[in-house]
């Protein structure tokens, strides 16, 4: 998943659809980092944000999210942070995200398809 994300940049593109509402002086994790963490957790079969508290210390998820997998350091985002992200996304931002997926899909064709 990480290799595909590095090639396609979908998580970064999705994060760019979200207006950052957070106080810049208190930000620990970028929006791209939060989206990437959430997507990787979903791909790993962790559907609920409450799994974030356990997975934030998981070395495999840390490596996938460009963190050094040292014990109790470089933790990923907590469940409350991931939940705030999920609850913050507006319908307009969701529409922008849908467009990102369509644009990425179309970009895979050398010649634009007549229909999708």
N, CA, C and O atoms as a GROMACS GRO file, in nm:
protein
  464
    1UNK      N    1   0.083  -0.119   0.000
    1UNK     CA    2   0.000   0.000   0.000
    1UNK      C    3   0.087   0.125   0.000
    1UNK      O    4   0.061   0.221  -0.073
    2UNK      N    5   0.190   0.123   0.082
    2UNK     CA    6   0.276   0.241   0.089
    2UNK      C    7   0.342   0.270  -0.046
    2UNK      O    8   0.350   0.386  -0.087
    3UNK      N    9   0.388   0.166  -0.114
    3UNK     CA   10   0.450   0.185  -0.244
    3UNK      C   11   0.351   0.243  -0.345
    3UNK      O   12   0.386   0.331  -0.423
    4UNK      N   13   0.229   0.194  -0.342
    4UNK     CA   14   0.126   0.248  -0.432
    4UNK      C   15   0.098   0.394  -0.396
    4UNK      O   16   0.082   0.478  -0.485
    5UNK      N   17   0.091   0.424  -0.267
    5UNK     CA   18   0.066   0.562  -0.223
    5UNK      C   19   0.179   0.654  -0.265
    5UNK      O   20   0.154   0.767  -0.308
    6UNK      N   21   0.303   0.608  -0.253
    6UNK     CA   22   0.416   0.690  -0.295
    6UNK      C   23   0.411   0.720  -0.444
    6UNK      O   24   0.447   0.830  -0.487
    7UNK      N   25   0.366   0.625  -0.522
    7UNK     CA   26   0.358   0.642  -0.667
    7UNK      C   27   0.240   0.730  -0.707
    7UNK      O   28   0.252   0.816  -0.795
    8UNK      N   29   0.125   0.709  -0.644
    8UNK     CA   30   0.004   0.778  -0.684
    8UNK      C   31  -0.024   0.907  -0.606
    8UNK      O   32  -0.081   1.002  -0.662
    9UNK      N   33   0.015   0.911  -0.480
    9UNK     CA   34  -0.008   1.031  -0.399
    9UNK      C   35  -0.154   1.059  -0.366
    9UNK      O   36  -0.192   1.174  -0.348
   10UNK      N   37  -0.233   0.955  -0.360
   10UNK     CA   38  -0.377   0.974  -0.336
   10UNK      C   39  -0.403   1.032  -0.196
   10UNK      O   40  -0.486   1.121  -0.182
   11UNK      N   41  -0.333   0.984  -0.095
   11UNK     CA   42  -0.357   1.035   0.041
   11UNK      C   43  -0.324   1.185   0.049
   11UNK      O   44  -0.397   1.262   0.112
   12UNK      N   45  -0.216   1.224  -0.015
   12UNK     CA   46  -0.181   1.366  -0.017
   12UNK      C   47  -0.290   1.446  -0.089
   12UNK      O   48  -0.331   1.553  -0.043
   13UNK      N   49  -0.337   1.394  -0.202
   13UNK     CA   50  -0.442   1.462  -0.277
   13UNK      C   51  -0.571   1.472  -0.197
   13UNK      O   52  -0.640   1.574  -0.201
   14UNK      N   53  -0.604   1.366  -0.123
   14UNK     CA   54  -0.724   1.370  -0.039
   14UNK      C   55  -0.707   1.472   0.074
   14UNK      O   56  -0.800   1.547   0.104
   15UNK      N   57  -0.590   1.475   0.134
   15UNK     CA   58  -0.565   1.569   0.243
   15UNK      C   59  -0.575   1.714   0.194
   15UNK      O   60  -0.618   1.802   0.268
   16UNK      N   61  -0.536   1.738   0.070
   16UNK     CA   62  -0.544   1.873   0.014
   16UNK      C   63  -0.688   1.920  -0.004
   16UNK      O   64  -0.713   2.039  -0.022
   17UNK      N   65  -0.783   1.828   0.000
   17UNK     CA   66  -0.926   1.863  -0.010
   17UNK      C   67  -0.982   1.914   0.122
   17UNK      O   68  -1.090   1.973   0.125
   18UNK      N   69  -0.910   1.893   0.230
   18UNK     CA   70  -0.959   1.925   0.364
   18UNK      C   71  -0.898   2.056   0.412
   18UNK      O   72  -0.776   2.074   0.408
   19UNK      N   73  -0.983   2.147   0.457
   19UNK     CA   74  -0.936   2.271   0.517
   19UNK      C   75  -0.888   2.240   0.658
   19UNK      O   76  -0.962   2.182   0.739
   20UNK      N   77  -0.765   2.278   0.688
   20UNK     CA   78  -0.710   2.248   0.820
   20UNK      C   79  -0.768   2.345   0.922
   20UNK      O   80  -0.745   2.466   0.913
   21UNK      N   81  -0.842   2.294   1.017
   21UNK     CA   82  -0.913   2.372   1.118
   21UNK      C   83  -0.832   2.385   1.247
   21UNK      O   84  -0.872   2.458   1.338
   22UNK      N   85  -0.720   2.317   1.255
   22UNK     CA   86  -0.646   2.306   1.380
   22UNK      C   87  -0.556   2.427   1.405
   22UNK      O   88  -0.515   2.497   1.312
   23UNK      N   89  -0.526   2.449   1.532
   23UNK     CA   90  -0.433   2.554   1.573
   23UNK      C   91  -0.293   2.511   1.528
   23UNK      O   92  -0.243   2.408   1.574
   24UNK      N   93  -0.229   2.589   1.438
   24UNK     CA   94  -0.098   2.548   1.384
   24UNK      C   95   0.008   2.527   1.492
   24UNK      O   96   0.102   2.450   1.471
   25UNK      N   97  -0.004   2.592   1.605
   25UNK     CA   98   0.094   2.577   1.712
   25UNK      C   99   0.080   2.445   1.787
   25UNK      O  100   0.169   2.406   1.863
   26UNK      N  101  -0.032   2.377   1.767
   26UNK     CA  102  -0.056   2.252   1.838
   26UNK      C  103  -0.053   2.129   1.746
   26UNK      O  104  -0.075   2.017   1.791
   27UNK      N  105  -0.027   2.152   1.619
   27UNK     CA  106  -0.029   2.042   1.522
   27UNK      C  107   0.095   1.955   1.538
   27UNK      O  108   0.208   2.004   1.535
   28UNK      N  109   0.072   1.826   1.553
   28UNK     CA  110   0.180   1.728   1.560
   28UNK      C  111   0.185   1.646   1.431
   28UNK      O  112   0.293   1.614   1.381
   29UNK      N  113   0.069   1.613   1.378
   29UNK     CA  114   0.056   1.530   1.259
   29UNK      C  115  -0.006   1.614   1.147
   29UNK      O  116  -0.110   1.677   1.167
   30UNK      N  117   0.056   1.614   1.030
   30UNK     CA  118  -0.001   1.686   0.916
   30UNK      C  119  -0.131   1.617   0.873
   30UNK      O  120  -0.156   1.501   0.908
   31UNK      N  121  -0.213   1.689   0.797
   31UNK     CA  122  -0.335   1.627   0.746
   31UNK      C  123  -0.302   1.508   0.657
   31UNK      O  124  -0.371   1.406   0.659
   32UNK      N  125  -0.195   1.521   0.578
   32UNK     CA  126  -0.154   1.407   0.495
   32UNK      C  127  -0.118   1.287   0.581
   32UNK      O  128  -0.156   1.175   0.548
   33UNK      N  129  -0.047   1.309   0.690
   33UNK     CA  130  -0.013   1.200   0.781
   33UNK      C  131  -0.138   1.135   0.839
   33UNK      O  132  -0.146   1.013   0.850
   34UNK      N  133  -0.236   1.217   0.877
   34UNK     CA  134  -0.359   1.164   0.935
   34UNK      C  135  -0.437   1.082   0.834
   34UNK      O  136  -0.485   0.972   0.864
   35UNK      N  137  -0.450   1.134   0.714
   35UNK     CA  138  -0.523   1.062   0.608
   35UNK      C  139  -0.450   0.932   0.576
   35UNK      O  140  -0.513   0.827   0.564
   36UNK      N  141  -0.319   0.939   0.562
   36UNK     CA  142  -0.240   0.820   0.531
   36UNK      C  143  -0.258   0.714   0.641
   36UNK      O  144  -0.280   0.597   0.611
   37UNK      N  145  -0.250   0.755   0.767
   37UNK     CA  146  -0.267   0.661   0.877
   37UNK      C  147  -0.404   0.596   0.871
   37UNK      O  148  -0.417   0.474   0.885
   38UNK      N  149  -0.507   0.677   0.850
   38UNK     CA  150  -0.644   0.623   0.848
   38UNK      C  151  -0.664   0.527   0.731
   38UNK      O  152  -0.726   0.422   0.747
   39UNK      N  153  -0.612   0.563   0.615
   39UNK     CA  154  -0.626   0.477   0.497
   39UNK      C  155  -0.553   0.344   0.520
   39UNK      O  156  -0.608   0.238   0.491
   40UNK      N  157  -0.432   0.350   0.571
   40UNK     CA  158  -0.357   0.227   0.595
   40UNK      C  159  -0.428   0.139   0.697
   40UNK      O  160  -0.428   0.016   0.684
   41UNK      N  161  -0.487   0.199   0.798
   41UNK     CA  162  -0.561   0.121   0.897
   41UNK      C  163  -0.682   0.055   0.833
   41UNK      O  164  -0.712  -0.061   0.862
   42UNK      N  165  -0.751   0.126   0.747
   42UNK     CA  166  -0.866   0.068   0.678
   42UNK      C  167  -0.822  -0.047   0.589
   42UNK      O  168  -0.886  -0.152   0.587
   43UNK      N  169  -0.714  -0.028   0.515
   43UNK     CA  170  -0.663  -0.134   0.429
   43UNK      C  171  -0.622  -0.255   0.511
   43UNK      O  172  -0.636  -0.369   0.466
   44UNK      N  173  -0.572  -0.231   0.632
   44UNK     CA  174  -0.532  -0.340   0.720
   44UNK      C  175  -0.648  -0.409   0.789
   44UNK      O  176  -0.628  -0.502   0.866
   45UNK      N  177  -0.770  -0.365   0.761
   45UNK     CA  178  -0.888  -0.429   0.818
   45UNK      C  179  -0.938  -0.366   0.947
   45UNK      O  180  -1.028  -0.420   1.011
   46UNK      N  181  -0.881  -0.253   0.985
   46UNK     CA  182  -0.922  -0.184   1.107
   46UNK      C  183  -1.022  -0.074   1.070
   46UNK      O  184  -0.984   0.038   1.036
   47UNK      N  185  -1.149  -0.110   1.075
   47UNK     CA  186  -1.255  -0.020   1.029
   47UNK      C  187  -1.285   0.093   1.126
   47UNK      O  188  -1.328   0.201   1.084
   48UNK      N  189  -1.263   0.071   1.254
   48UNK     CA  190  -1.300   0.170   1.355
   48UNK      C  191  -1.181   0.255   1.394
   48UNK      O  192  -1.069   0.205   1.407
   49UNK      N  193  -1.205   0.383   1.412
   49UNK     CA  194  -1.099   0.474   1.454
   49UNK      C  195  -1.046   0.439   1.593
   49UNK      O  196  -0.933   0.474   1.627
   50UNK      N  197  -1.128   0.368   1.674
   50UNK     CA  198  -1.082   0.336   1.809
   50UNK      C  199  -0.960   0.243   1.808
   50UNK      O  200  -0.892   0.230   1.910
   51UNK      N  201  -0.933   0.178   1.695
   51UNK     CA  202  -0.813   0.095   1.684
   51UNK      C  203  -0.686   0.180   1.677
   51UNK      O  204  -0.576   0.128   1.697
   52UNK      N  205  -0.700   0.307   1.651
   52UNK     CA  206  -0.585   0.396   1.637
   52UNK      C  207  -0.501   0.402   1.763
   52UNK      O  208  -0.379   0.413   1.755
   53UNK      N  209  -0.564   0.394   1.879
   53UNK     CA  210  -0.486   0.401   2.003
   53UNK      C  211  -0.386   0.286   2.015
   53UNK      O  212  -0.274   0.306   2.062
   54UNK      N  213  -0.425   0.169   1.973
   54UNK     CA  214  -0.334   0.054   1.978
   54UNK      C  215  -0.236   0.060   1.861
   54UNK      O  216  -0.116   0.037   1.879
   55UNK      N  217  -0.285   0.092   1.742
   55UNK     CA  218  -0.201   0.088   1.622
   55UNK      C  219  -0.101   0.203   1.615
   55UNK      O  220  -0.004   0.195   1.540
   56UNK      N  221  -0.123   0.307   1.691
   56UNK     CA  222  -0.031   0.422   1.685
   56UNK      C  223   0.109   0.386   1.731
   56UNK      O  224   0.205   0.458   1.702
   57UNK      N  225   0.122   0.275   1.803
   57UNK     CA  226   0.252   0.228   1.850
   57UNK      C  227   0.304   0.109   1.769
   57UNK      O  228   0.415   0.062   1.794
   58UNK      N  229   0.227   0.062   1.674
   58UNK     CA  230   0.263  -0.056   1.596
   58UNK      C  231   0.378  -0.022   1.501
   58UNK      O  232   0.367   0.071   1.421
   59UNK      N  233   0.490  -0.096   1.510
   59UNK     CA  234   0.606  -0.063   1.427
   59UNK      C  235   0.580  -0.071   1.277
   59UNK      O  236   0.636   0.008   1.200
   60UNK      N  237   0.497  -0.163   1.234
   60UNK     CA  238   0.467  -0.176   1.090
   60UNK      C  239   0.393  -0.052   1.041
   60UNK      O  240   0.425   0.000   0.934
   61UNK      N  241   0.295  -0.005   1.116
   61UNK     CA  242   0.222   0.116   1.076
   61UNK      C  243   0.311   0.239   1.084
   61UNK      O  244   0.299   0.330   1.003
   62UNK      N  245   0.400   0.241   1.182
   62UNK     CA  246   0.495   0.353   1.191
   62UNK      C  247   0.584   0.358   1.068
   62UNK      O  248   0.604   0.465   1.009
   63UNK      N  249   0.637   0.244   1.028
   63UNK     CA  250   0.722   0.240   0.909
   63UNK      C  251   0.642   0.283   0.786
   63UNK      O  252   0.691   0.362   0.705
   64UNK      N  253   0.521   0.231   0.771
   64UNK     CA  254   0.437   0.266   0.656
   64UNK      C  255   0.408   0.417   0.652
   64UNK      O  256   0.392   0.474   0.544
   65UNK      N  257   0.402   0.479   0.768
   65UNK     CA  258   0.372   0.623   0.777
   65UNK      C  259   0.498   0.707   0.795
   65UNK      O  260   0.491   0.820   0.844
   66UNK      N  261   0.613   0.653   0.756
   66UNK     CA  262   0.740   0.725   0.761
   66UNK      C  263   0.784   0.767   0.900
   66UNK      O  264   0.843   0.873   0.917
   67UNK      N  265   0.756   0.685   0.997
   67UNK     CA  266   0.803   0.710   1.134
   67UNK      C  267   0.904   0.605   1.172
   67UNK      O  268   0.893   0.490   1.129
   68UNK      N  269   1.001   0.642   1.252
   68UNK     CA  270   1.096   0.544   1.303
   68UNK      C  271   1.023   0.458   1.405
   68UNK      O  272   0.959   0.511   1.496
   69UNK      N  273   1.034   0.325   1.392
   69UNK     CA  274   0.954   0.237   1.479
   69UNK      C  275   1.014   0.214   1.617
   69UNK      O  276   1.018   0.100   1.664
   70UNK      N  277   1.060   0.318   1.683
   70UNK     CA  278   1.113   0.304   1.818
   70UNK      C  279   0.998   0.293   1.918
   70UNK      O  280   0.893   0.355   1.900
   71UNK      N  281   1.019   0.214   2.021
   71UNK     CA  282   0.917   0.192   2.122
   71UNK      C  283   0.883   0.323   2.193
   71UNK      O  284   0.972   0.394   2.238
   72UNK      N  285   0.756   0.354   2.203
   72UNK     CA  286   0.703   0.470   2.274
   72UNK      C  287   0.751   0.604   2.220
   72UNK      O  288   0.735   0.707   2.286
   73UNK      N  289   0.808   0.606   2.100
   73UNK     CA  290   0.845   0.732   2.037
   73UNK      C  291   0.787   0.735   1.897
   73UNK      O  292   0.756   0.631   1.839
   74UNK      N  293   0.772   0.854   1.844
   74UNK     CA  294   0.721   0.871   1.708
   74UNK      C  295   0.584   0.809   1.688
   74UNK      O  296   0.554   0.755   1.582
   75UNK      N  297   0.501   0.816   1.791
   75UNK     CA  298   0.368   0.756   1.782
   75UNK      C  299   0.285   0.823   1.674
   75UNK      O  300   0.300   0.942   1.646
   76UNK      N  301   0.199   0.743   1.614
   76UNK     CA  302   0.104   0.796   1.517
   76UNK      C  303  -0.010   0.864   1.592
   76UNK      O  304  -0.007   0.872   1.715
   77UNK      N  305  -0.108   0.912   1.521
   77UNK     CA  306  -0.218   0.986   1.582
   77UNK      C  307  -0.305   0.894   1.669
   77UNK      O  308  -0.319   0.775   1.642
   78UNK      N  309  -0.361   0.953   1.772
   78UNK     CA  310  -0.449   0.880   1.864
   78UNK      C  311  -0.590   0.870   1.808
   78UNK      O  312  -0.623   0.933   1.708
   79UNK      N  313  -0.671   0.791   1.874
   79UNK     CA  314  -0.812   0.776   1.833
   79UNK      C  315  -0.885   0.910   1.833
   79UNK      O  316  -0.957   0.937   1.737
   80UNK      N  317  -0.873   0.994   1.936
   80UNK     CA  318  -0.945   1.120   1.932
   80UNK      C  319  -0.904   1.208   1.813
   80UNK      O  320  -0.988   1.276   1.754
   81UNK      N  321  -0.777   1.206   1.778
   81UNK     CA  322  -0.731   1.287   1.665
   81UNK      C  323  -0.788   1.234   1.534
   81UNK      O  324  -0.834   1.312   1.451
   82UNK      N  325  -0.785   1.103   1.515
   82UNK     CA  326  -0.841   1.042   1.393
   82UNK      C  327  -0.992   1.067   1.387
   82UNK      O  328  -1.045   1.096   1.280
   83UNK      N  329  -1.059   1.055   1.499
   83UNK     CA  330  -1.204   1.079   1.502
   83UNK      C  331  -1.237   1.225   1.469
   83UNK      O  332  -1.332   1.252   1.397
   84UNK      N  333  -1.158   1.318   1.522
   84UNK     CA  334  -1.180   1.460   1.488
   84UNK      C  335  -1.163   1.482   1.338
   84UNK      O  336  -1.240   1.556   1.277
   85UNK      N  337  -1.064   1.417   1.279
   85UNK     CA  338  -1.046   1.428   1.134
   85UNK      C  339  -1.171   1.378   1.062
   85UNK      O  340  -1.226   1.447   0.975
   86UNK      N  341  -1.216   1.259   1.097
   86UNK     CA  342  -1.332   1.201   1.030
   86UNK      C  343  -1.457   1.288   1.047
   86UNK      O  344  -1.535   1.303   0.954
   87UNK      N  345  -1.476   1.345   1.166
   87UNK     CA  346  -1.594   1.425   1.192
   87UNK      C  347  -1.586   1.565   1.134
   87UNK      O  348  -1.688   1.632   1.118
   88UNK      N  349  -1.466   1.610   1.101
   88UNK     CA  350  -1.450   1.745   1.050
   88UNK      C  351  -1.481   1.758   0.901
   88UNK      O  352  -1.524   1.864   0.856
   89UNK      N  353  -1.460   1.653   0.825
   89UNK     CA  354  -1.473   1.660   0.680
   89UNK      C  355  -1.617   1.696   0.642
   89UNK      O  356  -1.712   1.628   0.680
   90UNK      N  357  -1.630   1.805   0.566
   90UNK     CA  358  -1.761   1.856   0.526
   90UNK      C  359  -1.811   1.785   0.400
   90UNK      O  360  -1.733   1.719   0.332
   91UNK      N  361  -1.939   1.799   0.369
   91UNK     CA  362  -1.991   1.742   0.244
   91UNK      C  363  -1.920   1.799   0.121
   91UNK      O  364  -1.896   1.726   0.024
   92UNK      N  365  -1.885   1.926   0.123
   92UNK     CA  366  -1.814   1.986   0.009
   92UNK      C  367  -1.675   1.924  -0.006
   92UNK      O  368  -1.629   1.900  -0.117
   93UNK      N  369  -1.608   1.900   0.107
   93UNK     CA  370  -1.476   1.838   0.102
   93UNK      C  371  -1.485   1.692   0.056
   93UNK      O  372  -1.398   1.643  -0.015
   94UNK      N  373  -1.592   1.625   0.096
   94UNK     CA  374  -1.615   1.487   0.050
   94UNK      C  375  -1.634   1.485  -0.101
   94UNK      O  376  -1.585   1.395  -0.168
   95UNK      N  377  -1.705   1.584  -0.155
   95UNK     CA  378  -1.725   1.593  -0.300
   95UNK      C  379  -1.590   1.614  -0.370
   95UNK      O  380  -1.566   1.555  -0.476
   96UNK      N  381  -1.504   1.696  -0.313
   96UNK     CA  382  -1.370   1.716  -0.371
   96UNK      C  383  -1.292   1.586  -0.370
   96UNK      O  384  -1.219   1.555  -0.464
   97UNK      N  385  -1.306   1.509  -0.262
   97UNK     CA  386  -1.236   1.381  -0.252
   97UNK      C  387  -1.285   1.283  -0.358
   97UNK      O  388  -1.205   1.211  -0.418
   98UNK      N  389  -1.415   1.281  -0.382
   98UNK     CA  390  -1.469   1.195  -0.488
   98UNK      C  391  -1.406   1.231  -0.621
   98UNK      O  392  -1.371   1.144  -0.701
   99UNK      N  393  -1.391   1.361  -0.646
   99UNK     CA  394  -1.331   1.408  -0.771
   99UNK      C  395  -1.185   1.362  -0.782
   99UNK      O  396  -1.140   1.329  -0.892
  100UNK      N  397  -1.113   1.361  -0.671
  100UNK     CA  398  -0.974   1.313  -0.671
  100UNK      C  399  -0.969   1.170  -0.722
  100UNK      O  400  -0.884   1.136  -0.805
  101UNK      N  401  -1.060   1.085  -0.674
  101UNK     CA  402  -1.061   0.946  -0.718
  101UNK      C  403  -1.092   0.936  -0.868
  101UNK      O  404  -1.028   0.858  -0.939
  102UNK      N  405  -1.187   1.012  -0.914
  102UNK     CA  406  -1.222   1.011  -1.056
  102UNK      C  407  -1.103   1.059  -1.139
  102UNK      O  408  -1.069   0.997  -1.240
  103UNK      N  409  -1.041   1.169  -1.098
  103UNK     CA  410  -0.926   1.222  -1.173
  103UNK      C  411  -0.810   1.123  -1.176
  103UNK      O  412  -0.746   1.106  -1.280
  104UNK      N  413  -0.783   1.059  -1.064
  104UNK     CA  414  -0.675   0.958  -1.060
  104UNK      C  415  -0.709   0.839  -1.150
  104UNK      O  416  -0.621   0.785  -1.218
  105UNK      N  417  -0.834   0.800  -1.151
  105UNK     CA  418  -0.877   0.689  -1.237
  105UNK      C  419  -0.858   0.724  -1.384
  105UNK      O  420  -0.802   0.646  -1.460
  106UNK      N  421  -0.905   0.842  -1.424
  106UNK     CA  422  -0.895   0.884  -1.563
  106UNK      C  423  -0.750   0.901  -1.605
  106UNK      O  424  -0.714   0.872  -1.720
  107UNK      N  425  -0.665   0.947  -1.514
  107UNK     CA  426  -0.524   0.969  -1.545
  107UNK      C  427  -0.451   0.839  -1.581
  107UNK      O  428  -0.342   0.844  -1.638
  108UNK      N  429  -0.508   0.724  -1.551
  108UNK     CA  430  -0.446   0.597  -1.582
  108UNK      C  431  -0.458   0.559  -1.729
  108UNK      O  432  -0.394   0.465  -1.775
  109UNK      N  433  -0.542   0.634  -1.802
  109UNK     CA  434  -0.564   0.604  -1.945
  109UNK      C  435  -0.478   0.695  -2.032
  109UNK      O  436  -0.463   0.814  -2.004
  110UNK      N  437  -0.420   0.638  -2.137
  110UNK     CA  438  -0.346   0.720  -2.233
  110UNK      C  439  -0.443   0.806  -2.313
  110UNK      O  440  -0.415   0.922  -2.343
  111UNK      N  441  -0.558   0.747  -2.348
  111UNK     CA  442  -0.664   0.818  -2.418
  111UNK      C  443  -0.784   0.822  -2.326
  111UNK      O  444  -0.823   0.720  -2.268
  112UNK      N  445  -0.844   0.939  -2.311
  112UNK     CA  446  -0.957   0.952  -2.220
  112UNK      C  447  -1.072   0.862  -2.263
  112UNK      O  448  -1.106   0.858  -2.381
  113UNK      N  449  -1.132   0.789  -2.168
  113UNK     CA  450  -1.245   0.702  -2.203
  113UNK      C  451  -1.369   0.786  -2.234
  113UNK      O  452  -1.386   0.897  -2.182
  114UNK      N  453  -1.455   0.732  -2.319
  114UNK     CA  454  -1.581   0.801  -2.351
  114UNK      C  455  -1.680   0.791  -2.236
  114UNK      O  456  -1.763   0.880  -2.216
  115UNK      N  457  -1.669   0.680  -2.160
  115UNK     CA  458  -1.758   0.656  -2.047
  115UNK      C  459  -1.679   0.598  -1.931
  115UNK      O  460  -1.574   0.536  -1.950
  116UNK      N  461  -1.732   0.619  -1.812
  116UNK     CA  462  -1.675   0.556  -1.694
  116UNK      C  463  -1.782   0.471  -1.631
  116UNK      O  464  -1.758   0.406  -1.529
   0.00000   0.00000   0.00000
